[in-house]
Amino acid sequence: MNAFKLSGLALAMLPLCFLSVEGTAAVPSETAVVQKAPYLQTIRWDAEFDVVVAGYGFAGGSAAIAAADAGAKVLLLEKAPKGQEGGNSRYAAQQAMWIDDTKASDEEILRYFQLMRGKSTNPSDEVYKAFIAEAKKQVDYLKFLGAENPHKGYYAEYPEYPGAAAIGLTIVKAPGGDGRLYGLIQENVAKRADNIEVWYEAPAVKLLQDRDTGIVHGVVATVDGKTVNIRAKNGVVLATGGYENNPDMFRNFANTPVAYAKGARFNTGDGIVMAMDVDARMVNLANNNGPDPNVLNPETGISFGYMTAGPKDSSWGGPAFTRYNVIMVGADGKRFWNETEKTKHGRIHYHNDYRHLQMPDPAYMIFDDEARTASRVYGSWSEGSVKEIESGLVKKADTIEELAKIIGVDVAGLKKQIERYNAFCKDGVDEDFGRPAKFLKPLLKAPFYAVEVVPTYTNTQGGPEKDETAAILHRDGERIPHLYGAGELGSIFSNKYNGTGNIGESLIFGRIAGASAAKVKTDVPQESVLKGPGFRPASQKADAPDVRSGEKVGRARGMGGDVVLGVTTKDGRIASVRVIEANETPGIGTKALEKLPDEAVRNNGKVDTVSGATVTSDAFRAALKDALR
């Protein structure tokens, strides 16, 4: 098993060295050797690996790395096309929870998580203890992945709880939101290509379980239009994320009739369905991180950014537009919350506690001309929302009455609400929702504007329950043999949530699950069941870059992978720049890449950062420099 060195000391790599799963009674499915496994003979096996991991985000990637480092041959199945993989991991802030045990005792730290759990009965304290032990080593893990000097900070979402002082975050490079940590996961998977095979556009759709023994022997995947049965000799890891792109699951599990994702497009609850099919104990299905009111991008079907609300700008979350002359209302014209409150991942203050924000449908953000010129709504929007007004996304009217008619809001209700809100601004007290006096700015300056806002969700937290070894539990509380879980699928955050926690648990339980799954099991035969070389997807062959005559090629890491440019020069100047390959965020990074090539030619390589697309702009400059080098 690999090791890394830190401060001259050899530290065992991967949590099954960090923990004590390997070689202990805690390892799932360690029973007497079964000489025959009749179930294996009933399936037409098309491929065979030691470990199969479903989902290529932080959890799946770290699981694959851990399993490979334990000596396993690993198949990593990813639902999305190559370049769009990663689920929420590629869009997230890239900050992983880290715990500084010099700031609080283990008892206080455990209490912090117990209070977030509230009256929920899961996860167990043993799961929390396993998480806390590994979270103390999170900085070392980032260094193992290749981060030279990970930044360490502190972020307790509930600072009033005991142990909050110890809750930290670690990040490859502050402030985040740049895809760097996910990039390191991808680099480490690629370095282990001899032991990790990745299939894209290959969703796992069903677990193959022997109902007599309960052992999960593999998965069914859809690949190249074929149904493929893949044996996993020693373990399957479910790391498919949540259901934030499945409206039916939102309605059925969370009683939420309208919900939109902020980032991931392929998280539709596949792992939940597969786990239910093998009678896993399901937990937290109603819990989610949201909503935040956001404007939906009509080109992509996801929100333009992370949030519009809050008391101040965020370096990666975007402008806090609502701190200006802005209110939010429902169809009756009435406000429904303190628009400047930065939600705790969708949770707002409620009687000395917190609850999920309740949004009406439809809901609108109303603002005046002073607010329009004070700030962008999103970093990717035009100055003063000029283009968004021209396109019709933002509605404009000379009077409040006219605006209400345009958007279909109760005219008298909106007029009365704005009069009431403006009176609060004059008196310096918001009697309805407690908006701070410094943010009580009246809507007075015509023209007036409105844009629809919808409930957007960062992610969901429900799924199969797991134990401290990442083994998924049956409805009766016993482990389902050879089945493991990690990440947002059955998260450890069953009630309240602490920012950076999902990335933290994805890395931690990913590597725990990978090492648990890789351990050679003695309750199944280890000899191959394949007849012939086995199935390999034809679609997985890498295409060479489409390089034209005379072009120099440069590449650099962007938000969604490499940005690859083809550059030609003439008489010492840049003659042309062409984007050969890129998988940047639709509607944001993609728009930047439409603009930057012409600007690079016009200014001989000097380009400005496109607002809202800083990571893509930086990648473009770096790829251009790489080509010219």
C-alpha positions as CSV (number, residue, x, y, z in Angstrom):
1,M,0.0,0.0,0.0
2,N,1.3,3.4,-0.9
3,A,2.7,5.8,1.7
4,F,3.5,9.5,1.7
5,K,6.0,11.4,3.7
6,L,5.3,14.4,5.8
7,S,7.8,16.3,7.9
8,G,10.2,13.4,7.6
9,L,7.7,10.9,8.9
10,A,6.3,8.1,6.8
11,L,2.6,8.3,7.1
12,A,0.4,5.4,5.9
13,M,-1.7,6.5,3.0
14,L,-5.4,6.1,2.8
15,P,-7.9,5.8,5.6
16,L,-7.9,2.1,5.8
17,C,-4.4,2.6,7.1
18,F,-5.6,5.7,8.9
19,L,-8.4,3.7,10.4
20,S,-8.4,0.1,11.5
21,V,-10.7,-1.6,9.1
22,E,-8.2,-3.8,7.4
23,G,-7.4,-7.0,9.3
24,T,-10.1,-6.4,11.9
25,A,-13.4,-7.9,12.7
26,A,-15.0,-4.7,11.4
27,V,-14.4,-5.7,7.8
28,P,-17.7,-6.7,6.1
29,S,-18.4,-10.1,4.8
30,E,-15.4,-11.9,6.3
31,T,-16.8,-15.4,6.6
32,A,-15.6,-18.9,5.8
33,V,-14.5,-19.5,2.2
34,V,-17.4,-20.5,-0.1
35,Q,-16.3,-23.2,-2.4
36,K,-19.1,-22.7,-4.9
37,A,-21.2,-19.7,-5.7
38,P,-24.1,-20.9,-7.8
39,Y,-25.4,-17.4,-8.3
40,L,-22.3,-16.5,-10.4
41,Q,-23.2,-19.2,-12.8
42,T,-26.7,-17.7,-13.4
43,I,-25.4,-14.4,-14.9
44,R,-23.9,-13.8,-18.3
45,W,-20.9,-11.8,-17.2
46,D,-19.5,-9.3,-19.7
47,A,-16.7,-7.8,-17.7
48,E,-14.9,-8.3,-14.4
49,F,-13.0,-6.2,-12.0
50,D,-12.0,-6.4,-8.3
51,V,-13.9,-3.2,-7.5
52,V,-16.6,-1.3,-9.4
53,V,-17.3,2.3,-8.4
54,A,-20.4,4.1,-9.7
55,G,-20.0,7.8,-10.0
56,Y,-16.9,9.9,-10.7
57,G,-17.1,12.8,-8.3
58,F,-15.0,13.5,-5.2
59,A,-16.4,10.3,-3.5
60,G,-16.1,8.0,-6.5
61,G,-12.7,9.3,-7.5
62,S,-11.2,9.0,-4.0
63,A,-12.7,5.5,-3.7
64,A,-11.1,4.4,-7.0
65,I,-7.8,5.9,-5.9
66,A,-7.9,4.1,-2.5
67,A,-8.9,0.8,-4.0
68,A,-6.2,1.0,-6.7
69,D,-3.6,1.8,-4.1
70,A,-4.8,-1.3,-2.1
71,G,-3.9,-3.4,-5.2
72,A,-7.4,-3.7,-6.8
73,K,-8.3,-3.5,-10.5
74,V,-11.0,-0.8,-10.5
75,L,-13.7,0.2,-12.9
76,L,-15.1,3.7,-12.5
77,L,-18.5,4.1,-14.1
78,E,-19.6,7.6,-15.0
79,K,-23.0,8.6,-16.3
80,A,-22.0,11.9,-17.9
81,P,-20.0,12.2,-21.2
82,K,-16.3,12.8,-20.9
83,G,-15.7,16.4,-20.1
84,Q,-19.0,16.8,-18.1
85,E,-18.2,14.2,-15.4
86,G,-18.0,15.0,-11.7
87,G,-21.5,15.8,-10.6
88,N,-21.4,18.6,-8.0
89,S,-17.7,18.1,-7.5
90,R,-16.7,20.2,-10.5
91,Y,-19.0,23.1,-9.5
92,A,-18.4,23.1,-5.7
93,A,-16.4,25.5,-3.8
94,Q,-13.5,23.0,-3.6
95,Q,-13.3,23.5,0.2
96,A,-13.0,20.2,2.2
97,M,-13.9,20.1,5.9
98,W,-10.9,19.8,8.1
99,I,-10.9,19.5,11.9
100,D,-8.3,21.1,14.1
101,D,-8.3,19.1,17.3
102,T,-6.1,21.7,19.1
103,K,-9.1,24.0,19.2
104,A,-11.6,21.7,21.0
105,S,-11.8,18.3,22.7
106,D,-13.0,15.2,20.9
107,E,-16.1,15.3,23.1
108,E,-16.9,18.9,22.1
109,I,-16.3,18.2,18.4
110,L,-18.6,15.2,18.6
111,R,-21.2,17.3,20.3
112,Y,-21.1,19.8,17.4
113,F,-22.1,17.1,15.0
114,Q,-24.7,15.6,17.4
115,L,-26.4,19.0,17.7
116,M,-26.5,19.3,13.9
117,R,-28.1,15.9,13.8
118,G,-30.7,17.0,16.2
119,K,-33.4,14.4,16.9
120,S,-32.5,12.3,13.9
121,T,-31.4,8.8,14.7
122,N,-28.6,8.7,12.1
123,P,-25.8,8.7,11.6
124,S,-24.4,6.8,14.6
125,D,-21.8,8.3,16.8
126,E,-19.4,5.7,15.5
127,V,-19.8,7.1,12.0
128,Y,-19.2,10.6,13.3
129,K,-16.1,9.4,15.2
130,A,-14.7,7.8,12.0
131,F,-15.4,11.0,10.1
132,I,-13.8,13.2,12.7
133,A,-10.7,11.1,13.0
134,E,-10.2,11.3,9.2
135,A,-11.1,14.9,9.0
136,K,-8.1,15.7,11.2
137,K,-5.9,14.3,8.4
138,Q,-7.6,16.1,5.5
139,V,-4.8,18.5,4.9
140,D,-2.4,15.6,4.6
141,Y,-4.7,13.9,2.1
142,L,-4.7,17.0,-0.1
143,K,-0.9,17.0,0.0
144,F,-1.0,13.4,-1.0
145,L,-3.1,14.3,-4.0
146,G,-0.6,16.9,-5.0
147,A,-1.6,20.2,-3.4
148,E,1.7,21.9,-2.5
149,N,0.6,24.0,0.3
150,P,-3.1,23.6,1.1
151,H,-4.8,26.7,2.7
152,K,-6.3,26.1,6.1
153,G,-9.1,28.1,7.5
154,Y,-12.1,27.8,9.9
155,Y,-15.8,27.7,9.1
156,A,-18.4,26.6,11.5
157,E,-21.9,27.2,10.1
158,Y,-23.2,27.0,13.6
159,P,-20.7,29.0,15.6
160,E,-22.9,28.9,18.7
161,Y,-22.5,25.1,19.1
162,P,-19.8,23.5,21.3
163,G,-16.8,22.4,19.3
164,A,-17.3,25.0,16.6
165,A,-13.8,26.5,17.0
166,A,-12.4,23.2,15.7
167,I,-14.4,23.1,12.5
168,G,-12.1,24.1,9.6
169,L,-11.7,23.9,5.9
170,T,-8.8,23.2,3.7
171,I,-8.4,24.1,0.0
172,V,-5.9,23.8,-2.7
173,K,-5.9,27.5,-3.3
174,A,-8.1,30.1,-1.8
175,P,-10.8,31.3,-2.3
176,G,-12.1,28.3,-4.3
177,G,-14.8,27.8,-6.8
178,D,-12.2,27.0,-9.4
179,G,-12.4,23.2,-9.8
180,R,-8.8,22.7,-8.6
181,L,-9.4,20.0,-6.0
182,Y,-11.5,18.0,-8.4
183,G,-8.7,18.4,-11.0
184,L,-6.3,16.8,-8.5
185,I,-8.7,13.8,-8.1
186,Q,-8.8,13.4,-11.9
187,E,-5.0,13.7,-12.1
188,N,-4.6,11.0,-9.5
189,V,-7.1,8.7,-11.2
190,A,-5.2,9.2,-14.5
191,K,-1.9,8.4,-12.9
192,R,-3.3,5.0,-11.9
193,A,-4.5,4.1,-15.4
194,D,-2.9,0.7,-15.0
195,N,-5.3,-0.1,-12.2
196,I,-8.3,2.2,-12.9
197,E,-10.4,2.0,-16.0
198,V,-12.9,4.8,-16.5
199,W,-16.0,4.4,-18.7
200,Y,-18.0,7.5,-19.6
201,E,-21.7,7.6,-20.6
202,A,-21.9,4.4,-18.7
203,P,-24.4,4.7,-15.9
204,A,-24.8,1.9,-13.4
205,V,-28.5,1.0,-13.4
206,K,-28.9,-2.1,-11.2
207,L,-27.0,-4.0,-8.5
208,L,-26.6,-7.8,-9.1
209,Q,-27.3,-9.4,-5.8
210,D,-27.6,-13.1,-4.7
211,R,-30.8,-12.9,-2.7
212,D,-29.9,-16.1,-0.8
213,T,-26.6,-14.8,0.6
214,G,-27.2,-11.0,0.3
215,I,-23.9,-10.6,-1.5
216,V,-23.7,-7.9,-4.1
217,H,-21.7,-9.5,-6.9
218,G,-21.7,-6.6,-9.4
219,V,-23.7,-4.1,-11.4
220,V,-25.6,-3.7,-14.6
221,A,-24.5,-0.7,-16.7
222,T,-25.7,0.8,-19.9
223,V,-22.8,1.2,-22.3
224,D,-22.8,2.0,-26.0
225,G,-26.4,1.2,-26.1
226,K,-25.8,-2.3,-24.6
227,T,-26.8,-3.7,-21.2
228,V,-23.5,-4.9,-19.6
229,N,-23.2,-7.2,-16.6
230,I,-20.0,-6.3,-14.7
231,R,-18.7,-8.5,-11.9
232,A,-17.1,-6.9,-8.9
233,K,-15.1,-9.6,-7.1
234,N,-14.7,-7.8,-3.8
235,G,-17.0,-4.8,-3.7
236,V,-19.2,-2.2,-5.3
237,V,-19.1,1.4,-4.2
238,L,-22.1,3.6,-4.8
239,A,-21.1,7.3,-5.2
240,T,-23.7,8.6,-7.5
241,G,-24.7,11.7,-5.5
242,G,-28.2,12.9,-4.9
243,Y,-31.4,13.6,-6.8
244,E,-31.3,17.4,-7.3
245,N,-32.0,16.9,-11.0
246,N,-35.0,14.7,-10.4
247,P,-38.2,16.7,-10.0
248,D,-40.3,13.6,-9.2
249,M,-38.0,12.7,-6.3
250,F,-38.2,16.2,-4.9
251,R,-42.0,15.9,-5.0
252,N,-42.1,12.5,-3.5
253,F,-39.4,12.7,-0.9
254,A,-39.2,16.4,0.0
255,N,-42.8,17.6,-0.7
256,T,-41.2,20.2,-2.9
257,P,-43.3,20.8,-6.1
258,V,-40.7,23.0,-7.8
259,A,-36.9,22.6,-7.5
260,Y,-34.0,23.4,-9.7
261,A,-30.3,22.4,-9.5
262,K,-27.5,24.9,-9.1
263,G,-24.8,22.8,-10.8
264,A,-24.9,19.1,-11.6
265,R,-27.0,17.9,-14.4
266,F,-26.7,14.2,-14.1
267,N,-27.6,13.6,-10.5
268,T,-31.0,12.0,-10.7
269,G,-31.0,9.7,-7.7
270,D,-29.8,6.6,-9.6
271,G,-28.0,5.2,-6.5
272,I,-31.1,5.6,-4.4
273,V,-33.1,3.4,-6.8
274,M,-30.4,0.8,-6.9
275,A,-30.0,0.7,-3.1
276,M,-33.8,0.5,-2.6
277,D,-33.8,-2.5,-4.9
278,V,-31.5,-4.4,-2.6
279,D,-33.5,-3.4,0.5
280,A,-31.0,-0.9,1.9
281,R,-32.1,1.2,4.8
282,M,-32.9,4.6,3.4
283,V,-32.3,7.8,5.4
284,N,-32.6,11.6,5.1
285,L,-34.5,11.5,1.8
286,A,-36.3,14.7,2.6
287,N,-33.2,16.6,3.6
288,N,-31.5,18.9,1.2
289,N,-29.3,22.0,0.9
290,G,-31.7,24.7,-0.3
291,P,-33.5,26.5,-1.5
292,D,-31.8,29.8,-2.5
293,P,-33.8,32.1,-4.7
294,N,-32.0,32.4,-8.1
295,V,-32.6,33.3,-11.7
296,L,-32.8,30.3,-14.0
297,N,-30.6,30.4,-17.1
298,P,-33.0,29.6,-20.0
299,E,-30.0,28.3,-22.0
300,T,-28.9,25.7,-19.5
301,G,-31.9,25.0,-17.2
302,I,-29.7,25.7,-14.1
303,S,-29.2,28.9,-12.1
304,F,-26.9,31.6,-13.3
305,G,-25.0,31.5,-10.1
306,Y,-24.8,30.4,-6.5
307,M,-27.0,33.1,-4.9
308,T,-28.2,36.7,-5.3
309,A,-29.0,37.2,-1.6
310,G,-26.6,38.1,1.2
311,P,-25.1,40.9,3.1
312,K,-21.9,41.1,1.0
313,D,-20.2,39.9,-2.2
314,S,-18.6,36.5,-2.3
315,S,-15.4,35.9,-4.3
316,W,-16.9,32.8,-5.8
317,G,-20.6,32.9,-4.9
318,G,-21.2,36.2,-6.7
319,P,-22.6,39.7,-6.0
320,A,-25.0,40.0,-3.2
321,F,-27.5,42.0,-5.2
322,T,-30.3,42.0,-2.7
323,R,-28.4,44.3,-0.3
324,Y,-29.5,47.2,-2.5
325,N,-33.0,48.5,-3.4
326,V,-34.4,45.0,-3.9
327,I,-37.2,43.0,-2.5
328,M,-38.7,39.5,-3.4
329,V,-42.4,38.9,-3.6
330,G,-44.9,36.2,-4.4
331,A,-47.9,36.4,-6.8
332,D,-49.8,38.3,-4.2
333,G,-47.1,41.0,-4.2
334,K,-46.0,40.3,-0.7
335,R,-42.5,39.7,0.6
336,F,-41.6,36.3,2.0
337,W,-38.3,36.8,3.8
338,N,-35.4,39.0,4.7
339,E,-33.7,39.3,1.3
340,T,-30.3,40.1,2.7
341,E,-30.0,37.0,4.9
342,K,-27.3,34.6,3.6
343,T,-29.0,31.3,4.0
344,K,-27.3,28.4,5.8
345,H,-27.5,26.3,2.7
346,G,-31.2,27.1,2.3
347,R,-31.9,27.4,6.0
348,I,-33.0,30.7,7.6
349,H,-33.5,32.0,11.2
350,Y,-36.7,30.7,12.7
351,H,-37.6,31.2,16.4
352,N,-34.1,30.9,17.6
353,D,-33.4,28.0,15.3
354,Y,-33.3,27.4,11.6
355,R,-35.7,26.1,9.0
356,H,-35.7,25.7,5.2
357,L,-36.8,28.9,3.4
358,Q,-40.3,28.6,2.0
359,M,-40.6,30.2,-1.4
360,P,-43.9,30.9,-3.2
361,D,-44.4,29.9,-6.8
362,P,-44.0,32.0,-8.8
363,A,-41.7,34.5,-7.0
364,Y,-40.1,37.7,-8.3
365,M,-37.2,39.9,-7.5
366,I,-38.3,43.6,-7.8
367,F,-35.7,46.4,-8.0
368,D,-35.4,50.0,-9.0
369,D,-33.0,51.9,-11.3
370,E,-30.7,52.8,-8.5
371,A,-30.2,49.1,-7.6
372,R,-29.7,48.3,-11.3
373,T,-26.7,50.5,-11.6
374,A,-25.3,49.7,-8.2
375,S,-24.3,46.1,-8.9
376,R,-24.5,43.2,-11.3
377,V,-27.1,40.7,-10.5
378,Y,-24.6,37.9,-11.3
379,G,-21.0,38.2,-12.3
380,S,-21.8,36.8,-15.7
381,W,-24.5,39.4,-16.4
382,S,-24.0,42.6,-18.3
383,E,-23.3,45.9,-16.5
384,G,-26.6,47.4,-15.4
385,S,-28.4,44.2,-16.8
386,V,-28.6,45.9,-20.1
387,K,-28.4,42.7,-22.2
388,E,-30.8,40.9,-19.9
389,I,-33.4,43.7,-20.2
390,E,-33.0,43.7,-24.0
391,S,-33.5,39.9,-24.1
392,G,-36.7,40.1,-22.1
393,L,-35.3,38.1,-19.2
394,V,-35.6,41.1,-16.9
395,K,-38.9,43.0,-17.3
396,K,-39.0,46.8,-17.2
397,A,-41.8,49.4,-16.5
398,D,-42.1,53.0,-15.7
399,T,-44.5,52.4,-12.7
400,I,-45.0,49.7,-10.1
401,E,-48.5,49.2,-11.4
402,E,-47.4,48.6,-14.9
403,L,-44.6,46.2,-13.8
404,A,-47.1,44.2,-11.7
405,K,-49.4,43.8,-14.8
406,I,-46.4,42.7,-17.0
407,I,-45.4,39.9,-14.6
408,G,-48.9,38.9,-13.5
409,V,-48.5,39.9,-9.8
410,D,-51.5,41.4,-7.9
411,V,-51.3,45.1,-8.7
412,A,-52.8,46.4,-5.4
413,G,-50.8,43.9,-3.4
414,L,-47.4,44.9,-4.9
415,K,-48.1,48.6,-4.6
416,K,-49.2,48.3,-1.0
417,Q,-46.1,46.1,-0.2
418,I,-43.7,48.6,-1.6
419,E,-45.3,51.4,0.2
420,R,-45.0,49.4,3.4
421,Y,-41.4,48.4,2.7
422,N,-40.4,52.0,1.9
423,A,-41.9,53.1,5.2
424,F,-39.7,50.6,7.0
425,C,-36.7,52.1,5.2
426,K,-37.7,55.5,6.4
427,D,-38.1,54.3,10.0
428,G,-35.0,52.0,9.9
429,V,-36.9,49.0,11.1
430,D,-38.2,46.1,9.1
431,E,-41.2,44.9,11.2
432,D,-41.9,42.0,8.9
433,F,-38.6,40.1,8.5
434,G,-35.9,42.0,10.4
435,R,-33.9,43.2,7.4
436,P,-31.0,45.1,8.9
437,A,-31.4,48.9,8.9
438,K,-28.2,49.4,6.8
439,F,-29.8,47.4,4.0
440,L,-33.2,49.1,4.1
441,K,-33.0,50.9,0.8
442,P,-36.3,52.1,-0.7
443,L,-37.6,51.4,-4.2
444,L,-38.2,54.9,-5.5
445,K,-36.2,55.5,-8.6
446,A,-38.1,54.7,-11.9
447,P,-38.0,52.7,-14.1
448,F,-38.6,49.5,-12.1
449,Y,-37.6,46.0,-12.9
450,A,-38.6,42.4,-12.2
451,V,-37.1,39.0,-12.8
452,E,-38.5,35.7,-11.8
453,V,-36.6,33.8,-9.1
454,V,-36.9,30.0,-8.6
455,P,-36.0,27.7,-5.7
456,T,-32.5,26.3,-6.4
457,Y,-30.7,23.6,-4.5
458,T,-27.1,22.9,-4.0
459,N,-27.7,19.2,-3.4
460,T,-29.7,16.5,-1.6
461,Q,-28.5,14.4,1.3
462,G,-30.6,11.3,1.3
463,G,-29.8,7.7,0.4
464,P,-28.7,4.4,1.9
465,E,-27.3,4.5,5.5
466,K,-23.7,3.3,5.9
467,D,-21.6,2.4,8.9
468,E,-18.1,3.5,10.0
469,T,-16.5,1.2,7.4
470,A,-18.7,2.7,4.6
471,A,-20.7,-0.6,4.4
472,I,-24.3,0.0,3.3
473,L,-26.8,-1.3,5.8
474,H,-29.8,-3.5,5.1
475,R,-33.3,-2.5,6.4
476,D,-32.7,-4.8,9.4
477,G,-29.5,-3.0,10.3
478,E,-27.0,-5.6,9.1
479,R,-24.4,-4.9,6.4
480,I,-25.2,-5.7,2.8
481,P,-22.2,-7.8,1.9
482,H,-19.8,-6.2,-0.6
483,L,-21.7,-3.0,-0.9
484,Y,-20.4,0.4,0.1
485,G,-21.4,4.0,-0.1
486,A,-19.9,7.4,0.0
487,G,-20.6,11.1,-0.6
488,E,-24.0,12.9,-0.8
489,L,-25.7,9.5,-1.4
490,G,-26.7,8.9,2.2
491,S,-24.8,11.8,3.7
492,I,-23.8,12.0,7.3
493,F,-25.6,15.3,7.4
494,S,-29.1,14.2,8.4
495,N,-30.5,17.5,9.5
496,K,-28.4,20.7,9.6
497,Y,-25.4,21.0,7.3
498,N,-22.0,22.6,7.6
499,G,-20.5,24.1,4.5
500,T,-17.5,22.1,3.2
501,G,-18.9,19.0,4.9
502,N,-20.1,17.2,1.8
503,I,-16.7,17.5,0.1
504,G,-15.1,16.5,3.3
505,E,-17.2,13.4,3.7
506,S,-16.9,12.5,0.0
507,L,-13.1,12.4,0.3
508,I,-13.2,10.6,3.7
509,F,-15.8,8.0,3.1
510,G,-14.7,7.7,-0.5
511,R,-11.3,6.5,0.5
512,I,-12.8,4.4,3.4
513,A,-15.2,2.7,1.0
514,G,-12.5,2.1,-1.7
515,A,-10.2,0.4,0.8
516,S,-13.0,-1.6,2.3
517,A,-14.2,-2.7,-1.1
518,A,-10.7,-3.6,-2.2
519,K,-10.1,-6.0,0.6
520,V,-10.1,-9.6,-0.8
521,K,-13.2,-11.3,0.3
522,T,-13.2,-14.9,1.4
523,D,-16.9,-15.6,1.0
524,V,-16.8,-15.7,-2.9
525,P,-14.5,-17.4,-5.3
526,Q,-11.7,-15.2,-6.7
527,E,-11.2,-17.0,-9.9
528,S,-12.5,-15.4,-13.1
529,V,-16.0,-16.1,-14.4
530,L,-15.3,-14.6,-17.8
531,K,-15.3,-16.5,-21.0
532,G,-12.9,-14.6,-23.3
533,P,-11.3,-11.2,-22.9
534,G,-14.4,-9.4,-21.6
535,F,-16.3,-6.4,-22.8
536,R,-14.6,-3.0,-23.4
537,P,-16.5,0.0,-24.7
538,A,-15.7,1.1,-28.2
539,S,-16.7,4.7,-27.3
540,Q,-13.9,5.1,-24.7
541,K,-11.1,5.6,-27.2
542,A,-9.5,9.0,-26.8
543,D,-9.6,11.2,-29.9
544,A,-6.5,13.1,-30.8
545,P,-6.8,16.9,-30.8
546,D,-8.1,18.3,-34.1
547,V,-4.9,20.2,-34.9
548,R,-4.8,22.1,-38.2
549,S,-1.7,22.8,-40.2
550,G,0.5,25.5,-38.7
551,E,-1.2,25.5,-35.4
552,K,0.6,25.4,-32.1
553,V,-1.3,23.6,-29.3
554,G,-1.6,24.8,-25.7
555,R,-3.7,23.5,-22.9
556,A,-4.5,24.5,-19.3
557,R,-7.0,23.4,-16.6
558,G,-10.3,25.2,-16.6
559,M,-13.4,24.7,-14.6
560,G,-14.5,21.6,-16.4
561,G,-11.2,20.1,-17.5
562,D,-8.6,21.2,-20.0
563,V,-9.0,24.2,-22.3
564,V,-7.1,23.3,-25.5
565,L,-6.3,26.0,-28.0
566,G,-4.8,26.0,-31.5
567,V,-2.8,29.1,-32.2
568,T,-1.1,30.4,-35.3
569,T,1.4,33.3,-35.6
570,K,2.6,35.5,-38.4
571,D,5.4,38.1,-38.3
572,G,5.7,37.8,-34.6
573,R,2.0,38.4,-33.9
574,I,-0.9,36.1,-33.1
575,A,-2.8,35.5,-36.3
576,S,-5.5,33.2,-35.0
577,V,-6.8,31.4,-31.9
578,R,-9.1,28.5,-32.0
579,V,-10.7,26.6,-29.2
580,I,-10.1,22.9,-30.0
581,E,-11.5,21.5,-26.8
582,A,-13.3,22.8,-23.7
583,N,-15.9,21.7,-21.3
584,E,-16.6,24.9,-19.4
585,T,-19.9,25.9,-17.7
586,P,-22.6,26.4,-20.3
587,G,-23.8,30.0,-20.6
588,I,-20.8,31.3,-18.5
589,G,-17.5,29.8,-19.4
590,T,-18.7,29.0,-22.9
591,K,-19.6,32.6,-23.5
592,A,-16.1,33.7,-22.4
593,L,-14.5,31.3,-24.9
594,E,-16.6,32.8,-27.7
595,K,-15.2,36.3,-26.9
596,L,-11.6,35.7,-25.9
597,P,-10.1,34.3,-29.1
598,D,-10.9,37.5,-31.1
599,E,-9.6,39.6,-28.3
600,A,-6.4,37.7,-28.1
601,V,-5.8,38.2,-31.8
602,R,-6.7,41.9,-31.6
603,N,-4.4,42.6,-28.6
604,N,-1.7,40.1,-29.5
605,G,-2.4,37.8,-26.5
606,K,-3.6,40.3,-23.9
607,V,-7.1,39.5,-22.8
608,D,-9.3,40.8,-19.9
609,T,-11.0,38.6,-17.5
610,V,-14.6,38.0,-18.5
611,S,-16.8,38.9,-15.6
612,G,-18.3,35.8,-13.9
613,A,-15.9,33.5,-15.8
614,T,-12.6,34.1,-14.0
615,V,-11.4,30.5,-14.0
616,T,-12.1,30.0,-17.7
617,S,-10.4,33.4,-18.5
618,D,-7.3,32.3,-16.5
619,A,-7.3,28.9,-18.3
620,F,-7.5,30.6,-21.7
621,R,-4.5,32.8,-20.9
622,A,-2.5,29.9,-19.6
623,A,-3.3,27.7,-22.6
624,L,-2.4,30.6,-24.9
625,K,0.9,31.0,-23.1
626,D,1.5,27.2,-23.3
627,A,0.9,27.3,-27.1
628,L,3.3,30.2,-27.7
629,R,5.9,28.6,-25.5
